Amino acid sequence: MVSRERWESNYPRWFDWVLEEAEIYDYGRYPVKGMGVWMPYGFQIRRRVVELIRDALDRRGHEEVLFPLLIPETLLRVEKEHIKGFEDEVYWVTHGGLEPLDIKLALRPTSETSITFMENYWIKSYRQLPKKYYQIVSIFRYETKATRPMIRLREVTTFKEAHTVHDSFEDSERQVLEAIEAYKEIYDSLGIPYLISKRPEWDKFPGALYTIAFDTIMPDGRVLQIGTVHNLGQNFTKVFDFKIQLSDESHDYPWQTSYGISDRIVATLISVHGDDRGTVMIPSIAPIQVVIVPIPAGGDEDRVAVTRHVARVLKVLEEAGLRVRVDDREEVRPGAKFYYWEARGVPVRLEIGPREAREDTVTLVRRDTLEKSIVPVEELPSTIKRVFEEIYENLKERAWNYMRSRIKRTENLGEAKEWVSQRRGVAEVPWCGNDECAARMEDELEAKSLGTPWPREDATGSRCPICGRDAVTWIRYAKTY
């Protein structure tokens, strides 16, 4: 097994190194703080993740749309609780050329207001419902904390936001469950482990009835929010006076949900599957699934044989539908090529030298364990398919085992504080349900509350460490990004 010591003990530097070394994302050199550039290799990773998200939503009846980037201030301020939650993060456009604008325009921080505004024109009857829209766009937030590539940005370039409309509260609740299942499918496909929590009342999405969040534990023990699902109730439809005809011919405000995923899904994919040599790509997402490294030796006869064998293997793999690259750079030694492709996480490396050419085989090296095996060319497609499945299962199991090892359930507040203060992960503490007790725990632990497990988990027999009353559930705390 490959060492993960540097990956865990010095994660922030490791992450920056991987993004640069693997040519995934150029951050810090573009002359606007909090904005980065997706490089070709990274963009291919992003594209396949986006395709995975699109597929999960499309199969569930969502329709993709594309809304304008600019939102008039008058529109953004319609829902007062909503704008209050974003007001200090909004980028404003105040001039068109040299002319001051009559109404300030916001660079989209999120789209609940603009989408509800248009839905009011489009949807008139319960017969059109449920309606599910989504878009994958850039959003802008003036982030004042320390920015980090992909994790805390001022331009989030991969923001998937879904917005749905329903004729009843019950159907909006069904949609929340569907969204959660879609997210579970997406993260499971990527081997990304997650905690699902109902956010505390004071940390829900502005304008929502409640928020369900997906979190994961990063290699440094801090928690990263990687997805959210909100039941918006009728809050936005009421302020826009958006009504529909119901089946009994009465008119009422429809119910809405929204749910989002950002660039953080790619940051997490890169991070949780990494080791000291770089990242390790899930085979289905890897831009290059197999790299062939020729290792010529000896005279011209061997070189010709190796070249021909490489061409044959390449043809076999391409006919099998695999994404393959031959690294035939003559000026780079094989060892440097191994290092180069390991940093990029290419799932399988095939080494071909004179011996492999003579024996009609390849030497196969799997990226997750660096184990080597000799494989006949005729068995190569089926072997690689099996190895891909093994790599995926191994990465997924390893990531889940790591996350589970970072969760501590304790009734002792001192133990919980020690756990989170040393950034070991998430502490789960019994809670009576009183917000004041939760806030006091947050202060004493010097950590952020993630909320309560979803579905709700019973804490019968335990007591709240603040007030001593019987606990009704558990509440999670951690250091967060």
C-alpha positions as CSV (number, residue, x, y, z in Angstrom):
1,M,0.0,0.0,0.0
2,V,1.3,3.5,-0.9
3,S,2.1,5.8,2.0
4,R,-0.4,8.6,2.8
5,E,1.7,10.3,5.6
6,R,2.2,13.6,3.7
7,W,-1.3,13.5,2.4
8,E,-2.7,13.5,5.9
9,S,-0.1,15.4,8.0
10,N,0.3,18.3,5.6
11,Y,-2.8,18.3,3.6
12,P,-3.1,22.0,2.6
13,R,0.4,22.0,1.0
14,W,-0.2,18.5,-0.5
15,F,-3.4,19.8,-2.2
16,D,-1.7,22.9,-3.6
17,W,1.2,20.7,-4.8
18,V,-1.2,18.2,-6.6
19,L,-3.1,20.9,-8.3
20,E,0.1,22.3,-9.7
21,E,2.0,19.1,-10.3
22,A,-0.9,17.3,-12.0
23,E,-1.8,20.5,-14.0
24,I,-5.3,20.5,-12.7
25,Y,-6.1,24.0,-11.6
26,D,-3.9,27.1,-11.7
27,Y,-4.6,29.2,-8.6
28,G,-3.0,32.3,-7.2
29,R,-1.5,33.7,-10.4
30,Y,-4.7,35.0,-12.0
31,P,-4.8,38.7,-11.0
32,V,-8.1,38.5,-9.1
33,K,-8.1,37.0,-5.6
34,G,-10.3,33.9,-5.1
35,M,-10.4,32.9,-8.8
36,G,-8.5,30.2,-10.6
37,V,-8.1,28.6,-14.0
38,W,-9.1,25.1,-14.9
39,M,-6.2,23.6,-17.0
40,P,-6.9,21.0,-19.7
41,Y,-6.4,17.9,-17.5
42,G,-8.4,19.4,-14.7
43,F,-11.1,20.5,-17.0
44,Q,-11.5,16.9,-18.3
45,I,-12.0,15.7,-14.6
46,R,-14.5,18.5,-14.1
47,R,-16.3,17.7,-17.3
48,R,-16.8,14.0,-16.4
49,V,-18.0,14.9,-12.9
50,V,-20.5,17.4,-14.4
51,E,-21.7,14.6,-16.8
52,L,-22.3,12.4,-13.8
53,I,-24.3,15.1,-12.1
54,R,-26.3,15.8,-15.3
55,D,-27.1,12.1,-15.7
56,A,-28.3,11.7,-12.1
57,L,-30.7,14.7,-12.5
58,D,-31.8,14.0,-16.1
59,R,-32.9,10.5,-15.2
60,R,-35.0,12.0,-12.4
61,G,-36.9,14.3,-14.7
62,H,-34.9,17.5,-14.3
63,E,-34.6,19.9,-17.2
64,E,-31.5,22.0,-17.7
65,V,-31.8,25.8,-18.2
66,L,-29.5,28.8,-18.3
67,F,-30.3,32.0,-16.6
68,P,-28.6,35.4,-16.9
69,L,-25.6,36.1,-14.7
70,L,-26.9,39.6,-13.7
71,I,-29.8,40.0,-11.2
72,P,-31.4,43.4,-10.5
73,E,-31.0,44.6,-7.0
74,T,-34.8,45.0,-6.8
75,L,-35.2,41.3,-7.6
76,L,-32.6,40.1,-5.2
77,R,-34.1,42.1,-2.3
78,V,-37.6,40.8,-2.6
79,E,-37.1,38.0,-0.1
80,K,-35.7,39.9,2.9
81,E,-34.3,37.0,4.9
82,H,-32.6,35.7,1.7
83,I,-30.8,38.9,0.8
84,K,-29.8,39.4,4.5
85,G,-27.9,36.1,4.3
86,F,-26.0,37.2,1.2
87,E,-25.8,41.0,1.4
88,D,-22.2,41.2,2.5
89,E,-21.0,38.7,-0.1
90,V,-22.6,40.3,-3.3
91,Y,-20.6,41.7,-6.1
92,W,-22.4,44.7,-7.6
93,V,-22.3,46.1,-11.1
94,T,-22.9,49.8,-10.8
95,H,-21.9,51.2,-14.3
96,G,-22.4,50.4,-17.9
97,G,-19.4,51.8,-19.5
98,L,-19.1,55.3,-18.0
99,E,-22.8,55.6,-17.3
100,P,-24.1,54.9,-13.7
101,L,-26.9,52.3,-13.8
102,D,-30.4,53.3,-12.5
103,I,-30.6,49.9,-10.7
104,K,-27.5,48.1,-9.4
105,L,-27.0,44.6,-10.8
106,A,-25.7,41.7,-8.8
107,L,-23.4,39.0,-10.1
108,R,-25.4,35.9,-9.3
109,P,-24.7,34.7,-5.7
110,T,-27.5,32.1,-6.2
111,S,-30.7,32.0,-8.2
112,E,-33.8,31.5,-6.1
113,T,-35.1,34.9,-6.7
114,S,-34.5,35.1,-10.5
115,I,-35.8,31.6,-11.1
116,T,-38.9,32.1,-9.0
117,F,-39.5,35.4,-10.9
118,M,-39.6,33.5,-14.2
119,E,-41.5,30.5,-12.9
120,N,-44.3,32.9,-12.1
121,Y,-44.7,33.5,-15.9
122,W,-44.2,29.8,-16.9
123,I,-46.3,27.9,-14.4
124,K,-50.0,28.4,-13.9
125,S,-51.5,25.1,-12.9
126,Y,-50.9,22.0,-10.8
127,R,-51.1,20.0,-14.1
128,Q,-47.6,21.4,-14.9
129,L,-46.1,20.1,-11.6
130,P,-43.8,18.9,-10.3
131,K,-41.4,21.0,-12.3
132,K,-37.7,20.5,-11.9
133,Y,-35.0,22.9,-13.4
134,Y,-31.3,23.0,-12.9
135,Q,-28.3,24.9,-14.3
136,I,-24.5,24.5,-14.0
137,V,-23.1,28.0,-13.9
138,S,-20.6,30.4,-12.2
139,I,-21.7,32.2,-9.1
140,F,-19.9,35.0,-7.3
141,R,-19.5,35.7,-3.6
142,Y,-17.2,38.3,-2.1
143,E,-15.5,35.8,0.3
144,T,-13.7,37.7,3.0
145,K,-12.1,34.7,4.7
146,A,-8.9,33.2,3.5
147,T,-9.7,31.9,0.0
148,R,-8.6,28.4,-1.1
149,P,-8.5,26.8,-4.5
150,M,-11.8,25.0,-5.3
151,I,-12.8,25.1,-1.6
152,R,-13.4,28.7,-0.8
153,L,-13.6,30.9,-3.9
154,R,-15.0,34.2,-5.0
155,E,-16.0,32.8,-8.4
156,V,-17.4,29.3,-8.0
157,T,-17.2,28.1,-11.6
158,T,-19.0,24.7,-11.2
159,F,-22.2,25.5,-9.4
160,K,-25.0,23.1,-10.0
161,E,-28.2,24.5,-8.6
162,A,-31.5,22.7,-9.0
163,H,-34.9,24.4,-8.4
164,T,-38.2,22.6,-8.2
165,V,-41.9,23.6,-7.9
166,H,-44.7,21.5,-6.3
167,D,-48.4,21.8,-5.6
168,S,-48.1,20.7,-1.9
169,F,-45.8,20.5,1.1
170,E,-46.0,16.7,0.9
171,D,-44.7,16.7,-2.6
172,S,-41.9,19.1,-1.8
173,E,-40.9,16.8,1.0
174,R,-40.8,13.9,-1.5
175,Q,-38.5,16.0,-3.6
176,V,-36.1,16.6,-0.8
177,L,-35.9,12.8,-0.4
178,E,-35.3,12.4,-4.1
179,A,-32.5,15.0,-4.1
180,I,-30.8,13.3,-1.2
181,E,-30.9,10.0,-3.0
182,A,-29.5,11.7,-6.2
183,Y,-26.6,13.1,-4.2
184,K,-25.9,9.8,-2.5
185,E,-25.8,8.2,-6.0
186,I,-23.4,10.9,-7.2
187,Y,-21.0,10.7,-4.2
188,D,-21.1,6.9,-4.1
189,S,-20.2,6.8,-7.8
190,L,-17.1,8.9,-7.0
191,G,-16.3,6.9,-3.9
192,I,-16.6,10.0,-1.7
193,P,-17.8,9.4,1.9
194,Y,-20.3,11.7,3.5
195,L,-22.3,12.6,6.6
196,I,-25.9,13.8,6.1
197,S,-27.0,16.3,8.7
198,K,-30.0,18.6,9.2
199,R,-28.4,22.0,9.7
200,P,-29.3,23.9,12.9
201,E,-32.0,26.6,12.6
202,W,-29.4,29.4,12.8
203,D,-27.3,27.9,10.0
204,K,-30.0,27.0,7.4
205,F,-30.0,28.5,3.9
206,P,-31.5,32.0,4.0
207,G,-35.2,31.8,3.2
208,A,-35.5,28.1,3.7
209,L,-37.7,26.1,6.0
210,Y,-34.8,23.8,6.7
211,T,-31.5,22.6,5.2
212,I,-30.1,19.1,4.8
213,A,-26.3,19.1,4.2
214,F,-23.7,16.6,2.9
215,D,-20.3,16.9,4.6
216,T,-17.1,15.0,4.3
217,I,-14.0,14.9,6.5
218,M,-10.9,16.1,4.6
219,P,-7.4,14.7,5.2
220,D,-6.5,17.3,7.8
221,G,-9.6,16.5,10.0
222,R,-11.5,19.6,9.0
223,V,-15.0,19.2,7.6
224,L,-16.1,20.4,4.1
225,Q,-19.7,20.9,3.1
226,I,-20.0,19.3,-0.3
227,G,-23.8,19.6,-1.0
228,T,-27.0,21.0,0.4
229,V,-30.7,20.4,0.0
230,H,-33.3,23.0,1.0
231,N,-37.0,22.9,1.4
232,L,-38.0,26.5,0.7
233,G,-41.6,26.2,1.6
234,Q,-43.7,29.0,0.1
235,N,-41.3,31.7,1.2
236,F,-40.2,32.8,-2.2
237,T,-43.5,32.2,-4.0
238,K,-45.3,34.4,-1.5
239,V,-43.0,37.4,-1.9
240,F,-43.4,37.2,-5.7
241,D,-47.2,36.7,-5.4
242,F,-46.7,33.5,-7.5
243,K,-49.9,31.5,-7.4
244,I,-51.2,28.4,-9.3
245,Q,-54.5,26.7,-9.7
246,L,-54.8,23.6,-7.6
247,S,-56.8,20.4,-8.5
248,D,-59.8,21.7,-6.5
249,E,-59.8,24.9,-8.6
250,S,-58.6,27.0,-5.7
251,H,-55.4,29.1,-6.0
252,D,-52.4,29.0,-3.7
253,Y,-48.7,29.6,-3.6
254,P,-46.7,26.6,-4.8
255,W,-44.0,24.9,-2.7
256,Q,-40.3,24.9,-3.7
257,T,-37.0,23.2,-3.1
258,S,-33.5,23.9,-4.2
259,Y,-30.2,22.0,-3.9
260,G,-26.6,22.7,-4.9
261,I,-23.2,21.2,-5.5
262,S,-20.1,23.2,-6.3
263,D,-16.4,22.9,-7.3
264,R,-15.9,21.3,-3.9
265,I,-17.0,18.0,-5.3
266,V,-13.8,18.0,-7.5
267,A,-11.6,19.1,-4.6
268,T,-13.0,16.3,-2.5
269,L,-12.5,13.7,-5.3
270,I,-8.9,14.7,-5.6
271,S,-8.3,14.9,-1.9
272,V,-9.9,11.8,-0.3
273,H,-8.3,9.4,-2.8
274,G,-4.8,10.8,-2.6
275,D,-1.5,9.5,-1.3
276,D,2.1,10.8,-1.1
277,R,2.6,10.3,-4.8
278,G,-0.4,12.5,-5.8
279,T,-4.1,11.9,-6.5
280,V,-5.7,8.6,-7.6
281,M,-8.4,8.9,-10.1
282,I,-11.6,6.9,-10.0
283,P,-11.4,5.0,-13.4
284,S,-14.7,6.2,-14.7
285,I,-13.7,9.9,-14.2
286,A,-10.0,9.6,-15.1
287,P,-9.2,11.7,-18.3
288,I,-6.6,9.1,-19.1
289,Q,-7.5,5.6,-17.9
290,V,-4.4,3.8,-19.1
291,V,-0.9,5.1,-19.9
292,I,1.6,3.0,-21.9
293,V,5.2,3.6,-21.1
294,P,7.6,2.0,-23.6
295,I,10.9,0.9,-22.1
296,P,13.3,0.3,-25.0
297,A,16.6,-1.3,-24.3
298,G,19.4,-2.8,-26.3
299,G,19.7,-2.4,-30.1
300,D,17.6,-1.3,-32.9
301,E,15.9,-4.7,-33.2
302,D,14.5,-4.4,-29.6
303,R,13.4,-0.8,-30.2
304,V,11.5,-1.8,-33.4
305,A,9.9,-4.7,-31.5
306,V,8.8,-2.5,-28.6
307,T,7.4,0.1,-30.9
308,R,5.3,-2.5,-32.8
309,H,4.1,-4.1,-29.6
310,V,3.1,-0.7,-28.2
311,A,1.1,0.0,-31.4
312,R,-0.7,-3.4,-31.1
313,V,-1.5,-2.9,-27.4
314,L,-2.8,0.7,-28.1
315,K,-5.1,-0.6,-30.8
316,V,-6.5,-3.4,-28.6
317,L,-7.2,-0.9,-25.8
318,E,-8.8,1.7,-28.0
319,E,-11.0,-0.9,-29.6
320,A,-12.1,-1.8,-26.1
321,G,-13.2,1.9,-25.6
322,L,-10.5,2.9,-23.1
323,R,-9.0,6.3,-22.8
324,V,-5.3,5.6,-23.5
325,R,-2.1,7.7,-23.8
326,V,1.3,6.5,-25.0
327,D,4.2,8.4,-23.3
328,D,6.8,8.0,-26.0
329,R,8.9,11.1,-25.0
330,E,12.5,10.2,-25.7
331,E,14.0,12.9,-23.6
332,V,12.3,11.7,-20.4
333,R,13.5,8.6,-18.5
334,P,10.9,5.9,-17.6
335,G,11.2,6.7,-13.8
336,A,10.3,10.3,-14.4
337,K,7.4,9.2,-16.6
338,F,6.1,7.0,-13.7
339,Y,6.3,9.9,-11.3
340,Y,4.5,12.2,-13.8
341,W,1.5,9.9,-14.3
342,E,1.3,8.8,-10.7
343,A,0.8,12.4,-9.7
344,R,-2.1,12.7,-12.1
345,G,-3.7,9.6,-10.7
346,V,-3.9,7.5,-13.9
347,P,-5.5,4.3,-12.8
348,V,-3.4,1.8,-14.8
349,R,0.2,2.0,-16.2
350,L,1.4,-0.5,-18.7
351,E,5.2,-1.0,-19.1
352,I,6.4,-2.5,-22.3
353,G,10.0,-3.5,-22.9
354,P,11.7,-6.1,-25.1
355,R,10.7,-8.9,-22.8
356,E,7.0,-8.0,-23.0
357,A,7.3,-7.7,-26.8
358,R,8.8,-11.1,-27.1
359,E,6.3,-12.8,-24.8
360,D,3.2,-10.8,-26.1
361,T,2.5,-9.5,-22.6
362,V,2.5,-6.2,-20.7
363,T,3.5,-5.3,-17.1
364,L,0.4,-3.8,-15.5
365,V,0.8,-1.5,-12.5
366,R,-2.3,-0.3,-10.7
367,R,-2.1,3.2,-9.3
368,D,-3.9,2.6,-5.9
369,T,-1.5,-0.1,-4.6
370,L,1.4,0.0,-7.2
371,E,1.1,-3.7,-7.5
372,K,2.6,-5.2,-10.6
373,S,1.4,-8.2,-12.7
374,I,2.2,-9.7,-16.1
375,V,-0.8,-9.9,-18.4
376,P,-1.1,-11.5,-21.8
377,V,-2.3,-9.0,-24.4
378,E,-5.3,-11.2,-25.3
379,E,-6.5,-10.9,-21.7
380,L,-5.8,-7.2,-21.4
381,P,-9.3,-5.7,-21.9
382,S,-11.0,-8.0,-19.5
383,T,-8.1,-7.7,-16.9
384,I,-8.2,-3.9,-17.0
385,K,-12.0,-3.9,-16.6
386,R,-11.6,-6.1,-13.5
387,V,-8.8,-4.0,-12.2
388,F,-10.8,-0.8,-12.7
389,E,-13.6,-2.3,-10.5
390,E,-11.1,-3.3,-7.9
391,I,-9.6,0.1,-7.8
392,Y,-13.0,1.8,-7.4
393,E,-14.0,-0.5,-4.6
394,N,-10.7,-0.2,-2.9
395,L,-10.7,3.6,-3.1
396,K,-14.3,3.8,-1.9
397,E,-13.7,1.4,1.0
398,R,-10.5,3.2,2.0
399,A,-12.2,6.6,2.0
400,W,-15.2,5.4,4.0
401,N,-12.9,3.7,6.6
402,Y,-10.9,6.8,7.0
403,M,-14.0,9.0,7.6
404,R,-15.5,6.5,10.1
405,S,-12.2,6.5,12.0
406,R,-12.6,10.3,12.3
407,I,-16.0,10.3,14.0
408,K,-16.2,10.2,17.8
409,R,-19.4,9.8,19.7
410,T,-19.1,10.9,23.3
411,E,-21.1,12.2,26.2
412,N,-18.0,13.9,27.7
413,L,-17.6,17.5,26.5
414,G,-13.9,17.5,27.4
415,E,-13.3,14.5,25.2
416,A,-15.3,16.2,22.4
417,K,-13.3,19.4,22.7
418,E,-10.0,17.5,22.6
419,W,-11.1,15.6,19.5
420,V,-12.1,18.6,17.5
421,S,-9.4,21.0,18.7
422,Q,-6.8,18.5,17.5
423,R,-8.7,18.4,14.1
424,R,-9.2,14.7,14.4
425,G,-12.7,15.0,12.8
426,V,-16.3,15.1,14.0
427,A,-17.5,14.9,17.5
428,E,-21.1,13.7,18.1
429,V,-22.6,14.9,21.5
430,P,-26.0,14.1,23.0
431,W,-28.4,17.1,22.8
432,C,-31.7,18.0,24.5
433,G,-33.0,19.9,21.4
434,N,-32.6,23.4,23.0
435,D,-30.9,25.8,20.7
436,E,-29.3,27.6,23.6
437,C,-27.6,24.4,24.7
438,A,-26.3,23.8,21.2
439,A,-24.9,27.4,21.0
440,R,-23.2,27.0,24.3
441,M,-21.6,23.7,23.2
442,E,-20.4,25.5,20.0
443,D,-18.7,28.1,22.2
444,E,-17.2,25.6,24.6
445,L,-15.9,23.3,21.9
446,E,-14.7,26.3,19.8
447,A,-16.1,24.4,16.8
448,K,-19.0,24.7,14.3
449,S,-22.2,22.8,14.7
450,L,-23.0,20.7,11.6
451,G,-26.5,19.9,13.0
452,T,-28.1,16.6,13.8
453,P,-27.8,13.3,11.9
454,W,-30.3,12.7,9.1
455,P,-32.3,10.6,9.4
456,R,-32.6,11.6,13.1
457,E,-30.8,9.3,15.5
458,D,-32.2,8.6,18.9
459,A,-30.1,9.4,22.0
460,T,-32.3,7.7,24.6
461,G,-30.4,7.1,27.8
462,S,-28.0,10.0,27.3
463,R,-28.1,13.5,28.8
464,C,-27.3,16.9,27.4
465,P,-23.9,17.9,28.8
466,I,-25.0,21.5,29.2
467,C,-28.4,21.4,31.0
468,G,-28.4,17.7,32.1
469,R,-31.8,17.0,30.6
470,D,-32.6,13.9,28.6
471,A,-31.1,14.0,25.2
472,V,-33.4,13.6,22.2
473,T,-30.7,13.1,19.5
474,W,-27.0,13.7,18.8
475,I,-25.5,16.9,17.5
476,R,-22.3,17.1,15.4
477,Y,-19.3,19.6,15.9
478,A,-16.1,20.0,13.9
479,K,-13.6,22.4,12.6
480,T,-14.7,23.4,9.2
481,Y,-13.6,25.1,6.0
